[in-house]
Each structure stands twice: as C-alpha cells, then as structure tokens.
Amino acid sequence: MVKEVNAELDQEWVKLILEAKKIGLSLEEVQAYLRKGGKKETEKEVPSIWS
C-alpha cells in the first residue's frame, strides 16, 4: 500500500542539511550526530554517499 504524504519542509532544516553536505559531511555522519543528540561521536572513517 502506497501512502501519499503532503508535508512542508522546514526551511531551517533544509539549510542545515545542505550546509552539512556542502562541507563534506556524509549522510551517516549527520544521522549519527542527530541520533546522539548533537554530541560528537568518536572520529572514524565513514564513506560518503552524498555525491
């Protein structure tokens, strides 16, 4: 079953995500940062999938 969602994007979040991508953060790095509540994870190599 396909559910159609009509959602408005929060422009502040869009700006933050685009800035993260611009400075070279990977999707996984952003997700990990958000999961940790903004606390920095230990440094590790994470492959980028944001080409």
CYANA upper distance limits for C-alpha pairs under 8 A (distance plus 0.5 A):
  9 LEU  CA     13 TRP  CA      8.26
  9 LEU  CA     14 VAL  CA      7.69
 10 ASP  CA     14 VAL  CA      6.89
 11 GLN  CA     15 LYS  CA      6.62
 12 GLU  CA     16 LEU  CA      6.77
 13 TRP  CA     17 ILE  CA      6.63
 14 VAL  CA     18 LEU  CA      6.59
 15 LYS  CA     19 GLU  CA      6.57
 16 LEU  CA     20 ALA  CA      6.68
 17 ILE  CA     21 LYS  CA      6.75
 18 LEU  CA     22 LYS  CA      6.57
 19 GLU  CA     23 ILE  CA      6.81
 20 ALA  CA     24 GLY  CA      6.96
 20 ALA  CA     25 LEU  CA      5.90
 20 ALA  CA     26 SER  CA      8.44
 20 ALA  CA     30 VAL  CA      7.97
 21 LYS  CA     25 LEU  CA      5.86
 21 LYS  CA     26 SER  CA      7.33
 21 LYS  CA     27 LEU  CA      8.42
 21 LYS  CA     50 TRP  CA      7.64
 25 LEU  CA     29 GLU  CA      6.60
 25 LEU  CA     30 VAL  CA      7.25
 25 LEU  CA     48 SER  CA      7.96
 26 SER  CA     30 VAL  CA      6.95
 26 SER  CA     46 VAL  CA      7.73
 26 SER  CA     47 PRO  CA      7.56
 26 SER  CA     48 SER  CA      5.17
 26 SER  CA     49 ILE  CA      6.91
 26 SER  CA     50 TRP  CA      6.66
 27 LEU  CA     31 GLN  CA      6.65
 27 LEU  CA     48 SER  CA      7.47
 27 LEU  CA     49 ILE  CA      7.27
 27 LEU  CA     50 TRP  CA      7.12
 28 GLU  CA     32 ALA  CA      6.46
 28 GLU  CA     46 VAL  CA      7.72
 28 GLU  CA     48 SER  CA      8.26
 29 GLU  CA     33 TYR  CA      6.58
 29 GLU  CA     46 VAL  CA      7.76
 30 VAL  CA     34 LEU  CA      6.74
 31 GLN  CA     35 ARG  CA      6.58
 32 ALA  CA     36 LYS  CA      6.67
 32 ALA  CA     41 GLU  CA      7.98
 33 TYR  CA     37 GLY  CA      7.01
 33 TYR  CA     38 GLY  CA      5.70
 33 TYR  CA     39 LYS  CA      6.81
 33 TYR  CA     40 LYS  CA      6.77
 33 TYR  CA     41 GLU  CA      7.52
 34 LEU  CA     38 GLY  CA      6.03
 36 LYS  CA     40 LYS  CA      7.94
 36 LYS  CA     41 GLU  CA      8.17
